[in-house]
């Protein structure tokens, strides 16, 4: 499967030129003309790498970075800053970004930097603890079809020190757990196409899912809705409050 890049730049010519070049180099590329649009794109599909311009209208590159940076100072996905403002290089020396290039960047230099960052990131064990000071940063899979709700949950989980890969259905959750080996799974009880209890039954038969911490949430609080879920195997959350779900994830993942 091709790695997915999110290219954020308000210049349509740069989006077209670099987008076409990166696609021809074998990557899947999604483009966004602003930080606001990019955040929406990330609720639909989490990229493997973000290529970010800084000088854009609206929230700009700085606002976008703030929105995807967790409380540990680490971005939810790797970021390559690509900007005409070369003076910003010093500002980013102590920031946890993947790389920094100034415009106009040579396409081959850009490609080499993209490959370097993706290689470094692939070397990190997915789902394992990344020690940052006295804190941790872990990958969660979140199965949530509603993009607004998913964005709210991602924000709460990010503040709790997690990175999040969003999927939309039960089958996608199973596939993501197998492929990414996350630290945990957060899924609604009535997940689309495959309910949470069915997902749990599949995962417990797999090496990657046998001991996986799972947080299941449900809008309804009536006891009968939980009748098929063994409370010894999961952490249950009643309601759809992002802070409560984040706290449950912290409790479930020791």
Residue, then its C-alpha position, 0 to 999 in steps of 0.5 A: x500500500x502506498x504511503x499517504x502524504x498530506x500536502x498543505x499549501x495555499x498556492x495552487x501551483x505548488x500543490x499541483x506541481x509537488x502533488x504530481x511529482x510526489x504521486x509520480x514518485x509512488x505516494x498517495x497525496x491529498x492536498x489542502x489549501x489551509x490548516x482548517x481544511x487539512x484538519x478536516x482531511x485528517x479526520x477522514x484519513x490520517x496521513x503518514x506525513x504532513x508537508x506543511x507551508x507556514x504562511x497561509x491565511x486563517x490559522x496558518x501553519x502555526x495554528x495547524x501545528x498547535x492543533x495536532x501537537x499533544x501535551x508532550x510536544x509531539x505532533x500526532x503525525x510526522x511533519x515536514x515544514x516547507x516554507x519560504x520563511x528561512x528565518x524560521x529554521x532557528x525557531x524549529x530547532x527545538x520543536x519535534x518535527x520531522x524536517x525543515x526545508x526552505x522554498x523553492x525546494x529542489x524536488x529531488x531534495x524534497x523527495x529525499x527528505x520525505x523518504x528519510x522522515x518516513x524511514x525514521x518513523x517506520x523504525x519506531x515500534x508502533x504502539x510501544x512506549x516512546x519515552x519523552x521526558x517522564x511521559x509516554x506517547x502511544x498509538x491508539x486506533x479509534x473507530x468512529x464514523x462521525x468526523x466531528x466526533x472523531x475530531x473531538x475524541x482525537x483532541x482529547x486523546x492527544x492531550x492525554x498523550x496518545x497519537x490516534x489513527x482514525x478508522x470508520x468501521x469495525x472491519x477497518x478497526x480489525x485491519x488497522x490493529x493487525x497492520x499497526x499493532x497499536x497500544x489500544x483500540x477505542x470503538x463504539x458499541x454499535x460500530x458500523x458493519x461489525x459491532x464491537x462485540x464481533x470485533x472483540x471476538x475476532x481480535x481475541x483469536x489473533x496474536x496481535x489482539x489477544x491482550x489488546x486493551x479495548x475501550x468500548x463506548x455507547x451513547x445509551x446507558x441502559x444495562x441491556x446494551x452491554x449484555x454481550x460484552x464481557x467487562x473483564x475483557x474491556x473498559x466500558x464507557x457510558x456516553x460519548x464524552x472525549x475526556x471520559x474516553x481519554x481517561x478510560x484509555x489511560x486507565x486501560x493501557x498500563 
